[in-house]
């Protein structure tokens, strides 16, 4: 299932696919994202996702922050709550996509501004 999801996501991240699904992307964003997708290694991502029971979240080092879109396809509310319990601050950006900075750059920068 994880392999299928990653493979499907990679296949959808073509320039044409991104133009269709993410009209707020600039042409440069589309170029960068589609080229990154070409390099995305599905098998490595699967191995990481299933390693150690699929718990990829490390212990929280000081000042840990996760900025996530809300809703998120990857970091569910339950996962976000678990991260908070581990001491990781989670800040949501409503309506953003997975790569928050593409669609909501100003909101993304505001979310991290007081931290770094």
MMTF fields as JSON, N, C-alpha, C and O atoms, coordinates in Angstrom:
{
  "mmtfVersion": "1.0.0",
  "mmtfProducer": "UNKNOWN",
  "numBonds": 463,
  "numAtoms": 464,
  "numGroups": 116,
  "numChains": 1,
  "numModels": 1,
  "chainsPerModel": [1],
  "groupsPerChain": [116],
  "chainIdList": ["A"],
  "bondAtomList": [4, 2, 8, 6, 12, 10, 16, 14, 20, 18, 24, 22, 28, 26, 32, 30, 36, 34, 40, 38, 44, 42, 48, 46, 52, 50, 56, 54, 60, 58, 64, 62, 68, 66, 72, 70, 76, 74, 80, 78, 84, 82, 88, 86, 92, 90, 96, 94, 100, 98, 104, 102, 108, 106, 112, 110, 116, 114, 120, 118, 124, 122, 128, 126, 132, 130, 136, 134, 140, 138, 144, 142, 148, 146, 152, 150, 156, 154, 160, 158, 164, 162, 168, 166, 172, 170, 176, 174, 180, 178, 184, 182, 188, 186, 192, 190, 196, 194, 200, 198, 204, 202, 208, 206, 212, 210, 216, 214, 220, 218, 224, 222, 228, 226, 232, 230, 236, 234, 240, 238, 244, 242, 248, 246, 252, 250, 256, 254, 260, 258, 264, 262, 268, 266, 272, 270, 276, 274, 280, 278, 284, 282, 288, 286, 292, 290, 296, 294, 300, 298, 304, 302, 308, 306, 312, 310, 316, 314, 320, 318, 324, 322, 328, 326, 332, 330, 336, 334, 340, 338, 344, 342, 348, 346, 352, 350, 356, 354, 360, 358, 364, 362, 368, 366, 372, 370, 376, 374, 380, 378, 384, 382, 388, 386, 392, 390, 396, 394, 400, 398, 404, 402, 408, 406, 412, 410, 416, 414, 420, 418, 424, 422, 428, 426, 432, 430, 436, 434, 440, 438, 444, 442, 448, 446, 452, 450, 456, 454, 460, 458],
  "bondOrderList": [1, 1, 1, 1, 1, 1, 1, 1, 1, 1, 1, 1, 1, 1, 1, 1, 1, 1, 1, 1, 1, 1, 1, 1, 1, 1, 1, 1, 1, 1, 1, 1, 1, 1, 1, 1, 1, 1, 1, 1, 1, 1, 1, 1, 1, 1, 1, 1, 1, 1, 1, 1, 1, 1, 1, 1, 1, 1, 1, 1, 1, 1, 1, 1, 1, 1, 1, 1, 1, 1, 1, 1, 1, 1, 1, 1, 1, 1, 1, 1, 1, 1, 1, 1, 1, 1, 1, 1, 1, 1, 1, 1, 1, 1, 1, 1, 1, 1, 1, 1, 1, 1, 1, 1, 1, 1, 1, 1, 1, 1, 1, 1, 1, 1, 1],
  "groupList": [{"groupName": "UNK", "atomNameList": ["N", "CA", "C", "O"], "elementList": ["N", "C", "C", "O"], "formalChargeList": [0, 0, 0, 0], "bondAtomList": [1, 0, 2, 1, 3, 2], "bondOrderList": [1, 1, 2], "singleLetterCode": "X", "chemCompType": "L-PEPTIDE LINKING"}],
  "groupTypeList": [0, 0, 0, 0, 0, 0, 0, 0, 0, 0, 0, 0, 0, 0, 0, 0, 0, 0, 0, 0, 0, 0, 0, 0, 0, 0, 0, 0, 0, 0, 0, 0, 0, 0, 0, 0, 0, 0, 0, 0, 0, 0, 0, 0, 0, 0, 0, 0, 0, 0, 0, 0, 0, 0, 0, 0, 0, 0, 0, 0, 0, 0, 0, 0, 0, 0, 0, 0, 0, 0, 0, 0, 0, 0, 0, 0, 0, 0, 0, 0, 0, 0, 0, 0, 0, 0, 0, 0, 0, 0, 0, 0, 0, 0, 0, 0, 0, 0, 0, 0, 0, 0, 0, 0, 0, 0, 0, 0, 0, 0, 0, 0, 0, 0, 0, 0],
  "groupIdList": [1, 2, 3, 4, 5, 6, 7, 8, 9, 10, 11, 12, 13, 14, 15, 16, 17, 18, 19, 20, 21, 22, 23, 24, 25, 26, 27, 28, 29, 30, 31, 32, 33, 34, 35, 36, 37, 38, 39, 40, 41, 42, 43, 44, 45, 46, 47, 48, 49, 50, 51, 52, 53, 54, 55, 56, 57, 58, 59, 60, 61, 62, 63, 64, 65, 66, 67, 68, 69, 70, 71, 72, 73, 74, 75, 76, 77, 78, 79, 80, 81, 82, 83, 84, 85, 86, 87, 88, 89, 90, 91, 92, 93, 94, 95, 96, 97, 98, 99, 100, 101, 102, 103, 104, 105, 106, 107, 108, 109, 110, 111, 112, 113, 114, 115, 116],
  "secStructList": [7, 2, 2, 2, 2, 2, 2, 2, 2, 2, 2, 2, 7, 1, 2, 2, 2, 2, 2, 2, 2, 7, 6, 6, 1, 7, 2, 2, 2, 2, 2, 2, 2, 2, 2, 2, 2, 2, 2, 7, 7, 2, 2, 2, 2, 2, 2, 2, 2, 2, 4, 4, 4, 4, 7, 7, 7, 7, 7, 7, 7, 6, 6, 7, 3, 3, 3, 3, 3, 3, 1, 7, 1, 1, 1, 7, 2, 2, 2, 2, 2, 2, 2, 2, 2, 6, 6, 7, 3, 3, 3, 3, 3, 3, 6, 7, 7, 1, 1, 2, 2, 2, 2, 7, 2, 2, 2, 2, 2, 2, 2, 2, 2, 6, 6, 7],
  "xCoordList": [0.82, 0.0, 0.862, 0.607, 1.888, 2.769, 3.483, 3.577, 3.977, 4.673, 3.757, 4.169, 2.525, 1.565, 1.301, 1.249, 1.136, 0.872, 2.043, 1.844, 3.263, 4.438, 4.603, 4.906, 4.407, 4.538, 3.486, 3.786, 2.274, 1.193, 1.514, 1.319, 2.001, 2.351, 3.475, 3.421, 4.475, 5.587, 5.094, 5.477, 4.258, 3.751, 2.897, 2.846, 2.238, 1.352, 2.102, 1.548, 3.35, 4.105, 4.885, 6.073, 4.198, 4.765, 4.455, 3.615, 5.126, 4.853, 3.386, 2.746, 2.85, 1.441, 0.514, -0.458, 0.801, -0.025, -0.017, -1.053, 1.15, 1.249, 0.515, -0.147, 0.631, -0.1, -1.602, -2.307, -2.073, -3.504, -3.966, -4.975, -3.241, -3.694, -3.25, -3.836, -2.226, -1.699, -1.487, -0.354, -2.583, -2.484, -1.752, -1.35, -1.58, -0.882, 0.627, 1.35, 1.135, 2.575, 3.062, 2.394, 4.216, 4.856, 5.483, 5.59, 5.889, 6.556, 7.843, 8.201, 8.531, 9.759, 9.439, 10.148, 8.371, 7.95, 7.642, 8.032, 6.948, 6.585, 7.833, 7.935, 8.773, 10.019, 10.766, 11.2, 10.913, 11.658, 10.948, 11.58, 9.642, 8.889, 8.867, 9.025, 8.675, 8.636, 10.013, 10.108, 11.071, 12.419, 12.752, 13.428, 12.277, 12.48, 11.753, 12.272, 10.563, 9.794, 10.522, 10.481, 11.182, 11.949, 13.026, 13.338, 13.591, 14.671, 14.187, 14.97, 12.9, 12.343, 12.458, 11.993, 13.076, 13.288, 12.214, 12.272, 11.253, 10.124, 10.592, 10.104, 11.518, 11.947, 12.614, 12.415, 13.402, 14.019, 12.958, 13.032, 11.982, 10.902, 10.094, 9.703, 9.844, 9.108, 9.916, 9.369, 11.199, 12.047, 12.034, 11.97, 12.094, 12.057, 10.7, 10.629, 9.633, 8.285, 8.001, 7.272, 8.567, 8.272, 9.354, 9.195, 10.441, 11.507, 11.051, 10.26, 11.559, 11.256, 9.767, 9.357, 8.975, 7.532, 6.874, 5.726, 7.57, 6.998, 7.05, 6.501, 7.698, 7.781, 9.019, 10.106, 8.849, 9.966, 10.28, 11.269, 9.464, 9.616, 10.651, 10.492, 11.701, 12.735, 12.269, 11.247, 13.037, 12.802, 12.979, 13.765, 12.254, 12.269, 13.517, 13.701, 14.374, 15.475, 14.925, 13.792, 15.686, 15.196, 14.735, 15.347, 13.657, 13.119, 12.696, 12.962, 12.06, 11.58, 10.247, 9.37, 10.103, 8.899, 8.516, 9.368, 7.241, 6.721, 5.634, 4.699, 5.767, 4.735, 4.04, 4.677, 2.73, 1.995, 0.783, 0.225, 0.382, -0.876, -2.029, -1.91, -3.121, -4.29, -5.491, -5.887, -6.074, -5.726, -4.492, -4.121, -3.87, -2.684, -2.961, -3.566, -2.515, -2.643, -1.635, -1.811, -0.587, 0.5, 0.606, 0.863, 0.411, 0.496, -0.932, -1.432, -1.557, -2.936, -3.005, -1.978, -4.212, -4.371, -3.83, -3.249, -4.013, -3.483, -1.957, -1.356, -1.341, 0.121, 0.591, 1.559, -0.097, 0.276, 0.188, 1.054, -0.849, -0.994, 0.134, 0.651, 0.517, 1.631, 2.927, 3.725, 3.135, 4.324, 4.329, 5.362, 3.173, 3.079, 3.424, 4.116, 2.937, 3.251, 4.75, 5.276, 5.426, 6.873, 7.653, 8.882, 6.946, 7.609, 7.869, 8.577, 7.317, 7.484, 6.307, 5.148, 6.611, 5.55, 5.037, 5.827, 3.743, 3.127, 2.283, 1.398, 2.565, 1.795, 1.114, 1.747, -0.182, -0.98, -1.152, -1.258, -1.178, -1.499, -2.712, -2.585, -3.883, -5.121, -5.112, -4.725, -5.544, -5.68, -4.411, -4.449, -3.282, -2.016, -1.894, -2.623, -0.971, -0.64, 0.542, 1.094, 0.936, 2.027, 3.3, 3.943, 3.657, 4.806, 4.283, 4.051, 4.108, 3.409, 3.934, 3.148, 5.24, 5.859, 5.493, 5.606, 5.06, 4.653, 3.359, 3.279, 2.37, 1.055, 0.839, 0.015, 1.565, 1.347, 2.68, 2.947, 3.503, 4.849, 4.855, 5.591, 4.045, 4.027, 3.583, 4.152, 2.561, 2.101, 3.187, 3.385, 3.885, 4.976, 6.072, 6.533, 6.476, 7.521, 7.068, 7.859, 5.819, 5.299, 5.307, 5.55, 5.044, 5.015, 6.388, 6.495, 7.419, 8.778, 9.521, 10.571, 9.002, 9.718, 10.159, 11.3, 9.297, 9.667, 10.54, 10.997, 10.77, 11.575, 13.029, 13.93, 13.262, 14.613, 15.052, 16.162],
  "yCoordList": [-1.199, 0.0, 1.261, 2.184, 1.306, 2.468, 2.636, 3.748, 1.551, 1.588, 2.148, 2.997, 1.675, 2.137, 3.633, 4.363, 4.079, 5.503, 6.369, 7.39, 5.965, 6.735, 6.721, 7.753, 5.578, 5.484, 6.347, 7.02, 6.33, 7.144, 8.636, 9.415, 9.015, 10.416, 10.858, 11.947, 10.019, 10.344, 10.503, 11.454, 9.593, 9.627, 10.863, 11.348, 11.37, 12.525, 13.85, 14.879, 13.828, 15.073, 15.406, 15.727, 15.325, 15.779, 17.264, 17.805, 17.911, 19.335, 19.556, 20.447, 18.761, 18.924, 18.64, 19.365, 17.602, 17.259, 18.355, 18.667, 18.935, 20.014, 21.265, 21.935, 21.58, 22.743, 22.579, 23.534, 21.367, 21.104, 21.146, 21.777, 20.487, 20.343, 21.479, 21.683, 22.217, 23.265, 24.56, 24.971, 25.183, 26.373, 27.537, 28.481, 27.484, 28.549, 28.395, 29.293, 27.284, 27.111, 28.011, 28.152, 28.608, 29.341, 28.321, 27.14, 28.771, 27.858, 27.317, 26.162, 28.128, 27.663, 26.592, 25.59, 26.803, 25.797, 24.475, 23.407, 24.557, 23.355, 22.64, 21.417, 23.4, 22.802, 22.094, 20.952, 22.768, 22.21, 20.975, 19.945, 21.081, 19.967, 18.755, 17.625, 18.97, 17.835, 17.188, 15.967, 17.98, 17.412, 16.661, 15.633, 17.172, 16.462, 15.124, 14.118, 15.114, 13.871, 12.837, 11.644, 13.287, 12.359, 11.653, 10.491, 12.336, 11.79, 11.03, 10.337, 11.158, 10.532, 9.016, 8.419, 8.395, 6.957, 6.283, 6.314, 5.684, 5.065, 4.02, 3.998, 3.163, 2.075, 2.592, 2.024, 3.658, 4.238, 4.842, 4.704, 5.505, 6.093, 5.009, 5.17, 3.91, 2.79, 2.224, 1.979, 2.017, 1.46, 2.357, 1.862, 3.662, 4.595, 4.544, 4.551, 4.494, 4.507, 3.278, 3.364, 2.146, 0.914, 0.543, -0.427, 1.289, 0.969, 1.222, 2.127, 0.417, 0.538, 0.73, 1.6, -0.086, -0.026, 1.172, 1.484, 1.85, 3.009, 4.273, 5.297, 4.227, 5.41, 6.197, 5.974, 7.109, 7.876, 9.105, 9.79, 9.395, 10.624, 10.446, 9.599, 11.23, 11.13, 11.773, 12.459, 11.539, 12.285, 13.759, 14.126, 14.578, 15.999, 16.692, 16.806, 17.155, 17.991, 19.367, 19.689, 20.172, 21.494, 22.309, 22.272, 23.034, 23.958, 23.261, 23.773, 22.133, 21.425, 22.0, 22.269, 22.184, 22.772, 22.025, 21.739, 21.709, 21.171, 22.117, 22.444, 22.547, 23.348, 22.412, 21.821, 22.276, 21.343, 22.025, 22.958, 21.547, 22.037, 21.464, 20.407, 22.162, 21.662, 21.769, 22.869, 20.627, 19.279, 18.76, 19.276, 17.738, 17.136, 15.688, 14.949, 15.291, 13.893, 13.006, 11.789, 13.593, 12.806, 12.907, 11.913, 14.093, 14.298, 14.526, 15.65, 13.437, 13.503, 14.242, 14.521, 14.552, 15.2, 14.317, 14.825, 13.014, 12.095, 12.127, 12.146, 12.134, 12.208, 13.55, 13.609, 14.626, 15.953, 15.99, 16.56, 15.389, 15.357, 14.548, 14.929, 13.439, 12.641, 13.448, 13.382, 14.207, 15.059, 16.088, 16.346, 16.664, 17.646, 17.0, 17.595, 15.782, 15.076, 14.83, 14.765, 14.695, 14.469, 15.766, 15.752, 16.88, 18.164, 18.926, 19.933, 18.473, 19.159, 20.11, 19.706, 21.354, 22.322, 22.111, 22.013, 22.042, 21.853, 23.078, 23.443, 23.703, 24.867, 24.526, 24.046, 24.784, 24.475, 25.688, 26.82, 25.428, 26.46, 25.969, 25.152, 26.474, 26.019, 26.266, 27.338, 25.263, 25.375, 25.203, 25.247, 25.007, 24.85, 23.426, 22.526, 23.242, 21.929, 21.373, 22.055, 20.129, 19.462, 20.319, 20.448, 20.892, 21.799, 23.204, 23.997, 23.486, 24.68, 25.963, 26.844, 26.081, 27.317, 27.664, 28.827, 26.701, 27.023, 27.828, 28.871, 27.357, 27.99, 29.075, 29.969, 29.006, 29.919, 30.398, 30.242, 30.977, 31.352, 32.31, 32.096, 33.357, 34.334, 33.69, 33.966, 32.826, 32.134, 31.206, 31.103, 30.536, 29.65, 30.441, 30.049, 31.546, 32.357, 32.911, 32.972, 33.309, 33.798, 32.679, 32.932, 31.461, 30.336, 30.051, 29.598, 30.305, 30.023, 31.25, 31.13, 32.433, 33.682, 33.855, 34.244, 33.582, 33.817, 32.707, 32.801, 31.665, 30.537, 30.646, 30.216, 31.22, 31.147, 32.482, 32.601],
  "zCoordList": [0.0, 0.0, 0.0, -0.773, 0.869, 0.924, -0.415, -0.936, -0.962, -2.246, -3.328, -4.118, -3.362, -4.372, -4.224, -5.214, -2.991, -2.749, -3.201, -3.859, -2.849, -3.262, -4.781, -5.379, -5.398, -6.857, -7.552, -8.538, -7.049, -7.625, -7.482, -8.414, -6.314, -6.085, -7.027, -7.598, -7.181, -8.078, -9.506, -10.187, -9.967, -11.341, -11.606, -12.736, -10.592, -10.762, -10.76, -11.148, -10.328, -10.198, -11.463, -11.412, -12.593, -13.86, -14.013, -13.294, -14.939, -15.162, -15.514, -14.956, -16.428, -16.808, -15.638, -15.426, -14.885, -13.738, -12.683, -12.096, -12.445, -11.456, -11.928, -11.135, -13.214, -13.742, -13.542, -13.217, -13.741, -13.613, -12.156, -11.843, -11.278, -9.888, -8.975, -7.912, -9.376, -8.505, -9.296, -9.547, -9.678, -10.53, -9.864, -10.544, -8.572, -7.851, -7.943, -7.512, -8.491, -8.666, -9.797, -10.821, -9.605, -10.69, -11.647, -11.316, -12.811, -13.755, -13.15, -13.382, -12.389, -11.725, -10.683, -10.582, -9.907, -8.933, -9.633, -9.161, -10.745, -11.505, -11.99, -11.893, -12.509, -12.999, -11.866, -12.022, -10.74, -9.613, -9.058, -8.825, -8.849, -8.264, -9.192, -8.729, -10.485, -11.409, -11.551, -11.677, -11.534, -11.588, -10.302, -10.338, -9.165, -7.898, -7.927, -7.441, -8.491, -8.577, -9.43, -9.131, -10.478, -11.313, -10.498, -10.76, -9.523, -8.714, -7.482, -6.832, -7.16, -5.97, -6.073, -7.044, -5.076, -5.077, -4.227, -2.998, -4.883, -4.207, -3.202, -2.072, -3.584, -2.694, -1.428, -0.354, -1.533, -0.332, 0.581, 1.802, -0.004, 0.796, 1.497, 2.653, 0.802, 1.408, 2.571, 3.647, 2.362, 3.421, 4.653, 5.778, 4.453, 5.578, 6.275, 7.503, 5.495, 6.068, 6.922, 7.909, 6.553, 7.29, 8.297, 9.038, 8.337, 9.281, 10.709, 10.975, 11.608, 13.027, 13.276, 14.045, 12.622, 12.832, 12.186, 12.5, 11.293, 10.629, 11.452, 11.044, 12.605, 13.453, 13.052, 13.585, 12.119, 11.59, 12.422, 12.161, 13.41, 14.182, 15.272, 16.151, 15.223, 16.254, 17.551, 17.593, 18.604, 19.83, 19.502, 18.629, 20.199, 19.876, 20.405, 21.617, 19.501, 19.958, 20.337, 19.978, 21.041, 21.434, 20.228, 19.161, 20.421, 19.411, 18.13, 17.043, 18.222, 17.037, 16.593, 17.414, 15.305, 14.739, 13.48, 12.639, 13.346, 12.103, 11.609, 12.341, 10.371, 9.729, 8.762, 7.889, 8.918, 8.064, 7.462, 8.041, 6.289, 5.729, 6.535, 7.155, 6.515, 7.225, 6.304, 5.919, 5.949, 6.395, 5.655, 4.6, 6.223, 5.627, 5.266, 6.042, 4.088, 3.672, 4.384, 4.435, 4.932, 5.489, 7.012, 7.691, 7.53, 8.978, 9.479, 9.511, 9.862, 10.324, 11.66, 12.279, 12.09, 13.386, 14.51, 15.469, 14.402, 15.421, 15.46, 16.534, 14.288, 14.233, 14.788, 15.546, 14.409, 14.922, 16.445, 17.109, 16.988, 18.443, 19.083, 20.134, 18.46, 18.963, 18.935, 19.871, 17.864, 17.779, 18.904, 19.521, 19.158, 20.25, 21.592, 22.419, 21.795, 23.053, 23.184, 24.295, 22.072, 22.083, 22.236, 22.304, 22.292, 22.468, 21.192, 21.211, 20.082, 18.805, 18.618, 18.715, 18.353, 18.091, 16.668, 15.729, 16.511, 15.197, 14.9, 15.674, 13.779, 13.345, 12.025, 11.085, 11.978, 10.796, 9.899, 10.369, 8.595, 7.62, 6.835, 5.923, 7.198, 6.549, 5.046, 4.581, 4.3, 2.86, 2.058, 0.828, 2.728, 2.014, 1.479, 1.895, 0.561, 0.018, 0.8, 1.664, 0.498, 1.204, 1.223, 2.265, 0.095, 0.036, 0.32, -0.592, 1.587, 2.069, 1.436, 1.091, 1.281, 0.825, -0.615, -1.001, -1.419, -2.785, -2.796, -3.445, -2.095, -2.167, -1.124, -1.32, -0.024, 1.089, 1.661, 2.853, 0.807, 1.211, 2.401, 3.364, 2.343, 3.436, 4.748, 5.803, 4.678, 5.886, 6.421, 7.631, 5.515, 5.919, 6.636, 7.707, 6.037, 6.652, 8.003, 8.944, 8.102, 9.389, 10.435, 11.615, 10.005, 10.942, 11.527, 12.666, 10.772, 11.27, 11.735, 12.366, 11.44, 11.699, 13.147, 13.396, 14.09, 15.478, 16.055, 17.195, 15.275, 15.748, 15.31, 16.031, 14.129, 13.555, 13.0, 12.481]
}
